[in-house]
Amino acid sequence: MKAMKRSTLATLINATLFSAVAGTSFTTLAEEEQAKSNQLEVIQITARKRVENAQEVPVSVSALQGDNLDAYSSAGMDIRFMNAKIPSLSVESSFGRTFPRFYVRGLGNTDFDLNASQPVSLVVDEVVQENPILKGFPVFDIERIEVLRGPQGTLFGRNTPAGLVKFDSVKPSQEFDGYASVSYGSRESVDFEGAVSTGLTDKISTRVSVLWQEQPDYIDVRSPEGVTNEFAKDDSLGGYSEKAARIQFLYEGDDFTGLLNYHVRDLDGRPIPFRANLIEQGSNNINPVYDNDVVYHDASSRATQQVETQGLSLKLEWDLAEHTVTSITAWESAEIYSRADVDGGYGAAFLPVQGPGVIFFPSETADALPEHDQYTQELRLSSNYSGDFNYQVGVFLFDEEMTIESYSFDTLAFDAAAGNFGLQNGYAVQNQETSAWAVFGSFDYTVSDKLDVTLGLRYSDDEKEFRAERTKSPVGAADSIVGTANPSDSHVSWDLSATYKLTDDVNLFGRLANGFRAPSVQGRILFGDDVTVAESETTNSIEFGVKSDVLDGQGRVNGTVFYYQMNDQQLTAVGGGANFNRLVNADKTTGYGFELDTEWVLTDELNATFNLSYNKTEIDDPNLAIQGCAQCTITNTKNAAGLYQLDGNSLPHAPEWIANATLRYTKELEGGDFFVYADTSYRSKINFFLYESVEFEGKALFETGVRAGYAWASGDNEYETSVFVRNLFDEQVVIGGVDFNNNTGMLNEERFIGAEFKVRFF
């Protein structure tokens, strides 16, 4: 591309910067021309496996595209940067940069086992990422992120009764283009990413994308007063080295395209630091003696987290006269070894000292996924009729095999072979094979110029073979125990939706949908004896919405109201005095609320967005009761068996309110553009666990980011330099807990300040 004139560059910068905070992206010259007249862009999405205008799709969906990710992913953030940045979406993890857990409209899964099933599915480049470790792949060189709220089980993968998060990477092109960016920030963090596309022949093109993120350890390990800790050391935790790459080859013939995608990740770092007694007894305040850069551990020297994932997919597409045939064949694999001082403290209650970090009993554990393979195959036929009727039909196959190992260590016992403390005193292994298949169809009919209707159907069949064996118990139970489970089920999911064009700028939509999640198995028997099985869960959802362009295209207001009822919801009872999970089913769970997405072109130089959601969830099961934490103050009543009743509780990690807003200002200056933009997000209070307690109620989280910089063009390239800050006001909030020991918790990321340089070349 030739050097741009200043006016064209200004348009592009305006569009790019607005996209970075508004959740939209101006990525083509046509869209740039549209921006010149102060018009919001037309957002194209693939929520229904074909390119459509987001304003015409009868689904509550938010899209983030292209460079808009810059505003939120600054500072080398992992996928958790999406938390509270989209209405009704929250993301958290007790593993740190791996194993993200997604929650949509309050529905998610707090389970930390490596075979945990989640009701929110992640699909990357049209391939479902089922294992939770696969879901943590870094976000870089992404063309579009879509979040689909409500059941999405008709067209997509497996297990989507709550919603779907969908990533599409930038594809190869014949044109030579690419980018490179590097940033440096707090705690000596370095973040580099780049990509380049080019044509190899007149029909074959390639794109190579790379990521490198590095942060040294910065958290100091200290000893409680009066205790000698030989492992006390500065700069012991908090660091990571993350490398990832993606290479794609695209063949484009007259009536045939083929896309080969290989991706790989290598993470060597530390787990998220747990902090014993972080939460003050009888309140949910942070213990004032704590500093974000200090922990009180006696096993931090052995803490490690090593992750390797890779995958290969082949998408083949034939364009026929009136149909398109699509085949997607994929393989994904993940490996992890994560060892942590889970108790988050030092010693045990019998020590003659008190203070921060002194714990009730020590717990040092590790989890590993030494073997994992997932194979998927999708084959679909889509019609391309010019008339009122079109359809998609297809088949989907899924096969997964995994081995999970769980270890326990005696923190205070010396391991002569390893030459350090932390002698292994427990071991268990799980093996699971999952096979599933489905047939699906989606049928669209244009009733009139104003009314379109869609019917979707999917038959799913799912089967698991599970075996768990413990060969050494760390708690004095039987050393040898075996548990098995072989659950299976089938289900017909469906959805019926309609879009009515009220005016040229206003569309109304309604959607009825049914979702399904297959049975789950929990066999974490290192500390317990039971293999538990959760029955299938189903969701019935109804939603109505409006999608409107207002003020002659200078504003956009989209709103949705919804209600759902989930039957036999799969829930995880965590802890209860031991590092052990149990699956339970809630008879019913209800939820209702609304989502509001808005975008505004205020002036030629000022743009803004405001998004808001409300989610009310409630467990409806008078007979459901579980164990509680060891030292927290539980407010639920007990039943006759001494268990805490959950009837009427909200779901864990389900904030009632999520709000976010952005403001972008840009000014043409000396042949380029000076820009400043800010974003802020709010997530209301949450419960960490199924029961309600004083200590494990997370406070509201309010975070703000600011970026300022200058962008210009020179020759064939475009340049941008900027400074930024995340969590501007250094808001510190407990974001998760460990309930089987002292009131142990985890903190959110502290303030981060950095600078970035980026170049785009053509």
N, C-alpha and C positions, 0 to 999 in steps of 0.2 A: 504494500500500500504506500502511495506517495505521501510526502509530508502534508499534513493538513493545514488549511488556513486557520487563522486564529478563531474565527467565528465557529467553524466546524468543531474545532477542539473544545471550545467553550461549551458547545452543545453536548459533546460527548462527556466532558467532565461533569457537567450538571447532571446528566443522566446517570453516570456511574456512581456519583456520590449519593444521589437520591436513592439509587438502588441499594447502596450499602447499608442504609438505615431503614428503608421503607419495606424491605422484603420483596422488592421488585428489581428488574434489571433492564436497562436499555442496551441491548447488545448488537443491534444491527443499524445500518445507516438509515433504513426506513423508519425505525423507531426513533432514531435521533432527530430526523426531520419532524416526526410527530411531536417530539419534546419541544421543538422550537416554538410551536404554537401553544405551549403550556398545556399540552394534553397528556394525561396519564397514558402509559403504554397499555397495549392489549397483552395480557399475560397468557401465554400458551402453556398448557399443562398436558400430561398424559395420564391423568388419574384413572381413565377408563381404557388404557392401552391403545389410545389413538390421540393424535394431537387435536386439542380443542381449546376454545376460548374459556378461561376459567369462569367468566361471568355467565356462561351458558350451561355449565355442568351442574346437575342436581345433587351436589355433594358439598358438605361443609369442608372446604379445602383452603389451605394457605400455602403459598409458594414463595420460596427464597431462591433467587437465581443469580448465577455469575458472581460478580465482584461484591455483591451485597454481603457476602460472608465475611468480608474484611472487618467490618465494624464489630462483629461479635467474636470472631475467632482470633483476634489479635492476642499476642502474648503466648503463642504456642498452645492455645487451649485445645483440649480434646473435644469429643462430640458432646460433652456435657454443656458446652456453651449454648446449646439450644434451650436449656432450662428456662422456662418462663418468657421466652422470646416469641412464642407463638401462642395464641389463645388455646386454652385447655390442654397444653402440653407441658409436662415437667419431666426432668431427667435427673437421675441420681445414681450413685455407685458407691459401694463399700469396698471396691477393689481399686479405686483411683481411676487411672487412665484406661482401664479395661473393664469389661463387664458392665456396660451402661444398662440401666433399667428405665424403660420408657413408660409413661403414664398418660393416657388420653381420656379426658372427661372423668378422671379419678380412677380409671381402671388400669391396673398394672399388677406386678408381682414382686414382692420384697425378697423372694427366695435368693440366697447367695450360693446355692449349689451349682456345680458346673453343668448339670443337665436340666437346669430350671427352664420351664416353659413359660412364655410370656404371652399375654393377650394382645399386645401391640407388636406387629410384625415389622421387621426392617427388610426392605428390598433394595438391593444395590445393583444397578445396571440390569434390572429385570430378573435378578436371582435372589431368592429368599435367603436370608442369613439367620438360620434357626438357632444355632448354639450362641449363648450369650457372649462368648469370647469373640466370635466373628463380628458381633455388632459394634465392637470398639474400634474398627478400622479407621484410621485418621481421615479427616475431611480435607481434601485438597484437589484442585483442578476439577471442581464440580460445576456442571452446567446448571443444575436445578435440584432443589430439594422441595418435595411436596409432603405435606402432612394432611392425611385424609382422616377425618374424624367420624366415628361411628363404624358399625360392622362393614367390613370390606371383603367378605368371604367368597363372593361370587367369582371374581376374576383373579384374585391374587393368592398365590402360595398356600400357606398353612396358617392356621391359628391367628385370625384377625378379628375377633369379636369386638375389640375396643377401637381399633383403628390401624393405620398403616403409616409408616415413615418411609419415604421413597427417595433414593438418591440416583441421579443420572450424571455420570462423568462427561466431561467434554470429549467429543468424538474426533477422530482424525479428519483431516481435510487435505485437499490437493494444494491449497495455498500454504506457502511457508509462513508460519506465525508461531508465536509463543510468548512466554513471559518468564521473568525471574524476580523474586523478591527476597529480601533478607531483612531481618529485624533483630535488634539487640535490646535487652531490657533488664528489669530488676532481677537480682540474684544471678547475674551473668548469664541470663538465658539467651539462646540463639535459636532463631527460627528461619529456615530457608525452604523455599519451595519454588519449583519451576516446571515448565513444560514446553515442548516444541512439537509442531506438526509439520509434515512435509509429504509431498507426493514421491513415491518410489518409482512408479510407472504412471502411465495415463489412467490406469484403473485401480492401482493399489496405493494407498496412503498409510501413514503411520503416525502415532502420537506417543511420546514418551513423557511421563510425568513423575516427578520425584519429590520427596519430602525428607527433611532432616531437622529434628528438633532436639535441643540439648539443654539441660539445666543441671548444674552440679548440686550435690547435697548441701543443704543450708540449715537444716533443723538440728539444734544441739540436743544431746542427751545429757540429762542431769540426774543427780541422786537426791532422794529425800534427805532432809536435814538429819544428821546423825548416822547416816548409812554410807558405807564405802561401796562404790560401784565401779569395779574395774573396767566396765564397759562405757562409763561416762566419757563422752567425746564430742567435740564440736563438729558440726557439719557431717552428721551421720545419716540423715534421712531427707527425703523430699526431692531427690534428684532423679533424672531419667535421661536416656538416650533413645530417641525414636527415629527409625528409618523406615521409609515405605516407598514403593514404586509401582507404577502401572504402565504397561506397554500394550498398545492396541494396533492391530492391523485391519484395515478396512478395504474390502474389494467391492467396487461398484461397477456392475455390468449394466446392460440395457434393461434387463428384466430380473436381475438377481443381485443381491448384496450379501456379503458375508463379513462378520465382525468377530475377530479373535481378541480376547481380553485376558491378559495375565497380570495378576497383582500379588504383591508380597509385602509383608510387614515384619519388622524385627524391633522389639522393645526390650531394653535392658534397664531396669529402674528399681524403684522402691515402692512398696505398697503404700496406700494412704495411711497416715499415722493415726492410730487409735490413742485416746487420751483418757486414762483412768481418772475418775472423780472430776471430769471436766464440768459436769453439771452439778450445781450446788444442791444438796439434799433439801427437799421440800419446796423447790422452785425449779424453774427452767432457765435460770441465769447461768452464765459462764462463770466458773470459779475465778475470782479476780487474781489469783496467784499465777494463772496460766498466761503464757505468751505464745503467739502463733509459731515462733521459731524455737520453742523449747518443749521437750517431752521428758517424761520420767520413765525410762524403760530399762529392763535388764536383758533384753534379747535383741536389741536393735542391730547389733553387729551381724546378725544372721538374717536380717530381713532382706528379702529380694523379691523381685517380680520379673520374670522372663517370659515373653510372649513371642511366638512365631506363628504367623498365618500365611496362607497362600491360596490362590484359587485360579481356575482357568475356565473360561466360558466361550462358547461358540454360538453365535446367533446367525442363522441362515434365513433369508427371506426371498421368496419368489413372488413377483408381481405378475399376476395373470390378467386376463381381460377384465374380469369383474370380481376377482378375488385376490387376496394376499395370503400366502401360506408362510407361517413363521415357526421356526424350530429353534429352541434355546436349550443347549446341553451344557451342564455346568458341574464342576467339582470344586468343593471348598474343604479346607483342612485347617485345624487349629491345634496348637500346643501351648501349654502354659505351666509354669511352676511358680507358685506364689507362697512365700513363707513370711509370717508376720508375728509380732508380739501382740496377739489379739486382745489380751487383757489390758493393754495400754498403760501398764504400770510396772511397779517394782516390788519384788519379794512376795509377801503374803501377810495375812492378818496377824499371824503370831509374832511378827517382828515387833520389838519394843519401841517403835517409832510411829509417828503419825505425820500426815502432811500430804501434799500433792503426789499422786502416783503410787501411793501405798495401796495395795490391792487385797481383795478377799482371798483369792487363790490364783496362782499363775496359770496362764493358758498360752501356749505357743504352738501354733499349728501350721500346716502347709497343705495346699491342694494342688493337684497336678492333673493335667490332661495330656498324657503321653501319646495317646493314639486317638485320632478323630478323622473321619472322612464322611463327607456329605455329597451325595449325587442327586441331581435333579434333571428332569427332562420335561419340557413343555412343548406341545405341538398344537397350534391353533390355526383356524381358517377364518378369515375376516372377509366379509363381502364389501364391495365398493360400488354398489348400485347407485344410480343417479335418481332413483325414485324415492318413495316415502319409507321404504322398509330396508333395514340393514341388520346384520347380525355378526356375532363372533361365537365360535364353538371351539372346544379344544379338550385336550387331556393333559394331566399333570401327574408325574411320578416323582416320588421322594424316597430316598433311602439314606439312612445315617447309622454309622457304627461308632461307638466311642468307649474308651476306658478311662475311668476317673479314679485317682488314688488320693487318699486322705491320710495325713500323718499327724501324730501328736508327739510333742517333745517335753521332757522334764527340764524346765529352764534351769533349775538349781543343781542338776546332776552333770558331772563331767563326762564328756564323750572322749575316751582315750584315743579311739581310732581317728577322730576328726581333730583332736587336740584343742577342743574348746568345750564350753558348757552347752547344754541343750541336747542331752542324750535322747534318742528316739525311744518312745515308750508306747506307741500305738500305731496301728496300720489297718486300713480297710480299703477295699477296691470294689468299684462298681463297673459293670459291663451292661451296655444297653444297645439294642438294635431296634430301629424304628423303620417301618415300611408303610408307605401311604400312597394312595392314588386317588385321583378325582377326575370327573368329567364335568365340564361347565359350559354355559352358554349365556349370552347376553343379546337381547333382541330389542331393537329400537324402531319405533314407528312414529312418523310425523302425522298426527291426526289432522292438523290444520296449520295455517301459517303462524299461529300463535302457540300451539300446544304440541309438545313432544313427550312421549312416554317410553320408558325402558323397563323391561322385565329381565331379571337375572336369576339363574338357577345353577346350583352346584351340588353334586353328589360326592361326598368324601368318605373314604374308608381308611382307617388308621389302626395300626397294630404295633405293640411294643413287646419285646422280650427282654426282661431285666433280671439281673442276678447281682447280689451284693454279698461280699464275704469279709468278715473281720478275722484277722489272725492274731491280733494283739490288742487287748483292751487297756486304755490308759487310766481307767477308773475302777479297776478291780473286778469288772464283770467277766463273764466267760470269754476266754481268748478266741475261741473258735465258734463262729456263728455264721449261718448262711440264710439269706432271705431272697425270695424270688417273687416275680409278679409278671403277668402277661395280659395286661388290659388291651381291649380292642373295642372299637365302636364305629358306627357309620351314621351319616346324617345328611339331610338335604337342607342346604342353606338357600336363601332367596332374598331378593330385593325388588321392590317396585317403586319407581320414581317418575316424576313428571316435572317438566319445566313449562311455565306459561309466560309468554311475552306480553306483559302488561302494556308497555310502551317500547319505543326503540331503545330506551336507556334503562328500563327496569324489567327484570325477570323475577318471577316468583317460582319457588320450587318446593316440592314435598317429597319425602322419601320414607318408605317403610322397609325395614331390613331385619334379617335374621342372621346371627353369627354363631359360630361353633368353634370350640376348642376341644381337641381330643383329650382322652384321659392322660394324666401325668403320674409319674412315679417319683417318690422321694425315698432314697435308700441310704441316707447319710448315717450309717450305723456305727461310726467310730465311737460315739459317745452314748448311743442308744441301741436298742435291739430290734426296733420295728421298721419294716419296710411299709410305707404308707402309700396308698393310691387315691388320687382324687378322680371322681367320676367326671364325665364330659360336662362342660358348661355350655349353655346356650344363651343368647341375648336376643331380645326383641326390642327394636328401636323405632321411634317415630320422630321425625324432625320436619320443620317448615322453615323456609328462609326467603330472604329477598336479596338480590344482587343488583346494585344500581350504580350508574354513573350520573353524577350530578354536576351542577354549575358548568354546563357546556363542556364536560370532560375534564374539568379541573379538580374534581373530587370523586371519590368512590366510597360508597357505604354498603357493606355487606353484613347481614345479620342472620343468625340462626337460633331458633329455640328447639329444644329437644327433650325427650323423655325416654328412658330405657328401663327395662327390667331384665336382670340376669338371673337365670335359674341355675342352681347348683354351682355357684361361683367357686372356682378353685382358689383357695387361700393358703398361705403358709404361716403356721404358728412357729415363730422363731424363738429360740432360747428357752426360757422357763427354767433356769437353773443349770442348763448345760448347753454346750455348743452343738445343738441338735435341732433339726427342722422336722416338722410334721405337716403333712398335707391334710386339709380339711375342706369340706364343701359347705358353703352357706346355702340354706334353702332358697332364699331370695335376696337380691340386692337391687335397690332402686336408685336411679339417678335422674336429675333434671337440671336444666340451666339454659344458658344462652352464650353465644359468641358474637362479637362485634369486631369487624375489621374495617378500618377507614384509612384513606390516603388523601392528601390535600396538596395542591399546588397553590401556595398562598400568594407569592409574587414571582417575578422573574428570577429572584435570587434566593427565595425561601420556600422550602417544602417541609411537610410534616406528616407524620402518621400517628394514629392512636388506635390501640387494640385492647379489648377487654373481654374477659370471660368469667362466668359464674358457674360453678359446679357443686351441686348438693348431692352427696352420696349417703346411703344409709343401709346397713345390714339389717335384714328382716328375718331373724331366725331366733326364736326364744329358747331353743334347745342348744344352741352353739355356745360352748364354753371352753376355755383353754387355761393353761398355766400362766403365771405372771412372772415378773422380773424378780431379781434377788433383793434389791435394796430400794427400788423406786416406790413412789406413793401412787397406787392404782386407785382410780375413782370408780371403777365398775363394781357392781355387787357380785358376791360369790353365790354359787348354787350349793346344794346340799353336799356335793362332793368336794367343795373347796376350790372349785375352778371359777374363773372370772367370766361372767356372761357378757356376750358381745352384741346382743340385740339392741339396735338403735345407734350403734357406733358408726362413725364415718369410716371410710376405707383409709388404710395407711398411705402416706405420701399423696394425699388427694386434697390440694388446697382448694378452698371455695372460690378464691379470687385470684386471677392472674391478669396483670395489666402491663402494657409496655407502650412507650411513646418514643418518637424520634423527631429531631429537628435538624435540618441541614441548611447551611448558608454558604453560598459561593459567590465570588466576586472576580470578574475579569481583571487581571492585573499584569501589566508588563509582558504581554504576549502569552500569558498562561492563565491559570485560575488559582486563586487562593480559596481555601475551603475550611470550614469548621462544621463539624456535626457532633451531635450528642444523642445518646440513647439511654433510656432508663427502663428498668423492669421491676415489677413488684409481684411477689408471691406471698399469699397470706399464710397463716399458721397451718401446721400439719401435725398429724400424729405419726410417729415413727413405726408403731406396731399396731396390731389389731386391737389390743386393749387400750384404754385411755388412762394416762398417768400424768402427774404434775411435771415430773422431770423430763419425760420423753415426749413432750409437746414442743415441736420446733417452732420458734418464733418466726414472725413474718420476715421475709428477706427482701431488701431493697438495694439494688445495685445500679450504678450509673457509669457510663463510659463516655469519653470525649476523644475526638481525633481532630487534629488540625494539620494542614499541609499545603503544598503547592504542587501543581501539575502543569506540565508543558510538553510540547512536541518539538523535536529537532531531527531533521533528516527523515528517515523512515521509522523512527522510534518515538514512543511516548514514555515520559518519565513522571515519576511521582515520589515526593519525599514527604514524610509526615512524622509527627510525634503523637503519642496516644497514651491514655491511661484507662485502665479497667478497674472497676470497683473504686471509683474516685474517692468516696468518703470512707474507705477502709472499713466497711460494714462487716462485723464479725458475728456469725450466727452458727449455732450447732445445726448441722444438716443431716445427721444420722446418729444412731446409737447402737450399742452392744448391750443386750439386756440380760446376759447370763452372769455378769460379774458386777463390779462397782458401776456407778453411773457413768459409764464410758461413752464417749462420743467422738464425732469428727467435725471439723470446722470447714467452712467454705474458703475459697482462695482469697488471700489478702490483696491489698492494693498492688497493682502492677503498672509500672511506667516504662515506656519503650519508645524506640524510633525505628522507622522502616524506610527502605528505599526499594522502589519497584520500577522495572522497565518492561514495556511491551514492544515486541519487535515484529515486523511484517516483511 
